[in-house]
Amino acid sequence: MASSSAALTVAVLRQALRAEVGARSLRHVSRQVGMSPAGLQKFVDGARPYTATRRKLERWYVLHGPGRLAQGLTGPSALTILRVLVQDLSPARHRQTIEELVKSLGAAYQSARLPEPGWLAEVRAEVERLQHMNGREASA
């Protein structure tokens, strides 16, 4: 999935990492992320991450950062979690798999006769927005 308004932004990742480095240490956080302290410092200082690095940063955010499940889900953090879950699949399957997961979650809430959580509605809206964008690109 391409990065977008509802997806976790680089700025949010950078801010969360700055706070964690300030509270702990650069070495501690770099071990959590799975990258070198120098590489993490470059990112915190403003470097643009490669795709593989961004995946590591998103995984850290989900597992250790302010987006972790204990803090409650938001649309951007839920979308990030879904992106982390599908990252081992081929990139061509990411969007389709996330779409299927979102549909399944919606159906599960509906069959349980529970109101759909706000984060799921936000993720669905973002997936639909991306579908429309990709549809326009394909017809262009």
N, C-alpha and C positions, 0 to 999 in steps of 0.2 A: 504494500500500500504506500502510496506517495505520502510525504509529510503534508499536513494540512492544518486547518485552523483547529479542528478537534483533536488532532493527534498531539502527542507530547512534543513541545517545541524544544529546539536546542537551547533556547534561552532559559526555559524551565529546568532542563537538565543541568545546565551550567550553574544556575542559582542554587539548586539543591546540593550539588557537589561542593560549591563554595562553602555553604553552610556546614556541611558534614566535615569538610577538611578543617574548617575553623573550630569545630567542636571536638574533633578527634586529632587526626594528623594526616598529612598527605600520604605517607606510607601505608597507614592503616586502610584508608579509603582506596588507594590504588590496588591493594591486595583484594579487597572486596570486589572491585570492578574487574580485576584480571588484566591490568595493564601496568606499564611501568610508571613510577612516580613522575618521571620527566614528561611522558606522554599525557598523563592526567593533568599536570601543571599547564602544559601547552593548551589543552582543551579549556581548562578553567580560565586561562588568560585570553581566550578568544579564538583559538584555532578551530577551523571547521572539521568535524570528524568524518573519517571514512565510514562507509556503510557498516563494515564489521565492527568498528569502534563504537558507532552509534548503537548497534545491537547490544554490545557489552554494557554501555551506559544505561540503556533502557532496562536491561535485565537487573542491573544494580538498583535502579529507581524502583522497580517493582518489588524487589526482595528486601532492600535496605533503606530506601529513601522515603520521602514524605508521601509517595504514592502507594506505599505498601498497604496490603489489605486491612491491617489493623486500623488504619486511618479512615476507612470507608472509601467506597468507590465514587469516582466522578467519571464523566464521559471520557475525558482524555486519559485518565489512568486505566480505565477499562479497555480502551482501544489499545493502549500500550501493552497491557497484559495479553490481549489477543494476538498482537504482533509478536510478542515474545513466544507465545505458545506455537505459532506457526513458522517460526524462523528457520527450523531445520528442514522444512519442505522447500521445494524449488520455488524461487521467487515468482514464477508464473502462476503458482497455485495459491499464493498468499491471499489475494483479494477474494477469490472464489471460496476459499476455506473459511475466511472470516465471515463472509456473507452467510454461509451455511450455518456457522456457529450462532450468529445473531438470530437467524430464523428459528433455529432449534431452541434457543433460550426464550424467545418470544412465545413460541408454542408451548414450552414448559410452563411459563407463568400463566398463559391463558388456560391450559388444561387444569392447572391447580387452582384456577379462579382467584388468582392473586393479581393485584395491580402491578403493572410493569414498572420496575424501578426507573428513576430518572436517568441513571447512567446508561441503561439499555436503550432508552429512547434517543439519547444523544448519539450513541454509537450507531444506531440504525439510521438516523438522519445523516450522519457523516458518510456511511457506506452508500446510501442512496445518492448523496451528492456526488460521490466519486463515480458511481455507476453512470450518472448523467454526463459528467465531464468526459469519461472514457467513451461514451456513446457518441458525443459530439466530435471527439478527436477521430474516431473510426470513420465517421461519415464525411469528414473534411477532406 
